[in-house]
Amino acid sequence: MNLNKESGLQLSRRLEGVSESATLKLNATVQQMKSQGVDVVNLTAGEPDFWVPEAAKKAVMEAVHSNQSKYTPVAGLPALREEIARKTNEQQKSLSANRPWKASHVVVTNGGKQALFNSLMAILNVGDEVLIPSPYWLSYPEMVKLAGGIPKFIPATGAQGFKITPDQLSRALGPNVRALILNSPSNPTGALYSKEEYRALGAVLSQSPFGKNIWILSDEIYDRITLGSIPFCSFLEANPDLSEQTITINGVSKSAAMTGWRLGWSVAGEKVTQAMLTLQGQSTSGVNALSQWASIAALKLPESDFASQVESFRKRRDLLLENLRKARKIDLYTPDGAFYVFAGIGKYLRPGEDSLGFAQRVLEEAKVALVPGTPFGDPEYVRLSFATDEKSISEGCQRLVRYLDSV
Ligand SMILES: Cc1ncc(COP(=O)(O)O)c(C=O)c1O
């Protein structure tokens, strides 16, 4: 068989119109340039540059030596599910005071990504609409399409802090809407909803005739990384009455710097949890046992163990903003969480160009890698990550500003 020759074999129509992950692709290009010796400053990182907690490494070694590495239950190790239920209850005290989550409500998944995918596959039928505030994390619409749904965007502009208003949500609701995806703190904007803001959105759902048929997927993967005066608020902490229709999604990737361990989870009611378990049981089964042991250890660590990382993100954010302000025509918004600045570069675009073209020429001419905003729903923005050292942030911004001043 000639493997290089295009065969006439058909591929699934399911993937038509679904895009490849632009960030993963860009990262591959940057790595390739670096391996060829090109001096690129990389401001694309979607992961913390801190090391995995020592306690997590130790737990893995112990698990290896004591042979705790056989198949685990599809839903995850009981001790891990307990730990996740405990963490979620702590973040949702106004709900858990009366109705605490139990281990049986938790599904441990391969990263937060699989928890989102499981959720959408479990709740959507073909043609169901899913509301997504825009800008959004780029995988949401693609996952919705894979699950047969139709993404419907609610624009959240920089002028409104990249957050949707109750009025916008109310106008977006309708008989075909099956789900709403919320993400706070947000990738790519760093926007963080306060308890009052989440309460106001919850009130719209409670009062709308369409509200009770809508699932809320609350992606809380950046929960620990809050940079300003607004504290993190879990959606259900603000809206305990919506617990039956909310799926909380989280993981250790960003909060414990454990991206490569691929461990996330969903916390939700019995029925949807069972549906997700059926799906996972027939696809990936239980997550890698060693990652689960590591995550139990990471989840047991006190919040204070991570304070210096958060402080460091805060310093780096300020450094990045201070340097970028030197570019006169860039539109900047201060992120309250996560580790990204979503910067408006509309005034620098050439006729017919969008952020993809802009990021390409910045990479080629200024040797700075940025993520274009187009796949996040905004063609006039770029995402700069400050999950990197201060020297790279300063150097990257200086190169960018110098380039922008010269064009
Ligand atoms: C908003 C958001 N949700 C979910 C994920 C997926 O996380 P994980 O790496 O745990 O699959 C990411 C990762 O970039 C993200 O930014």
The ligand as a Tripos MOL2 file, in Angstrom:
@<TRIPOS>MOLECULE
LIG
   16    16     1     0     0
SMALL
NO_CHARGES

@<TRIPOS>ATOM
      1 C1        -10.5620   28.1350   29.7050 C.3       1 LIG1
      2 C2         -9.9460   26.7870   29.6440 C.ar      1 LIG1
      3 N1        -10.7030   25.7200   29.9160 N.ar      1 LIG1
      4 C3        -10.2080   24.4810   29.8690 C.ar      1 LIG1
      5 C4         -8.8970   24.2500   29.5350 C.ar      1 LIG1
      6 C5         -8.4020   22.8350   29.4610 C.3       1 LIG1
      7 O1         -7.6390   22.4990   30.5220 O.3       1 LIG1
      8 P1         -6.8610   21.1110   30.5730 P.3       1 LIG1
      9 O2         -5.4770   21.3880   30.1410 O.co2     1 LIG1
     10 O3         -6.9750   20.7000   32.0020 O.co2     1 LIG1
     11 O4         -7.5510   20.1550   29.6670 O.co2     1 LIG1
     12 C6         -8.0640   25.3220   29.2330 C.ar      1 LIG1
     13 C7         -6.6690   25.1010   28.8230 C.2       1 LIG1
     14 O5         -6.0380   25.9020   28.2000 O.2       1 LIG1
     15 C8         -8.5990   26.6310   29.2890 C.ar      1 LIG1
     16 O6         -7.8450   27.6920   29.0280 O.3       1 LIG1
@<TRIPOS>BOND
     1     1     2 1
     2     2     3 ar
     3     2    15 ar
     4     3     4 ar
     5     4     5 ar
     6     5     6 1
     7     5    12 ar
     8     6     7 1
     9     7     8 1
    10     8     9 2
    11     8    10 1
    12     8    11 1
    13    12    13 1
    14    12    15 ar
    15    13    14 2
    16    15    16 1
@<TRIPOS>SUBSTRUCTURE
     1 LIG1         1 GROUP 0 **** ****
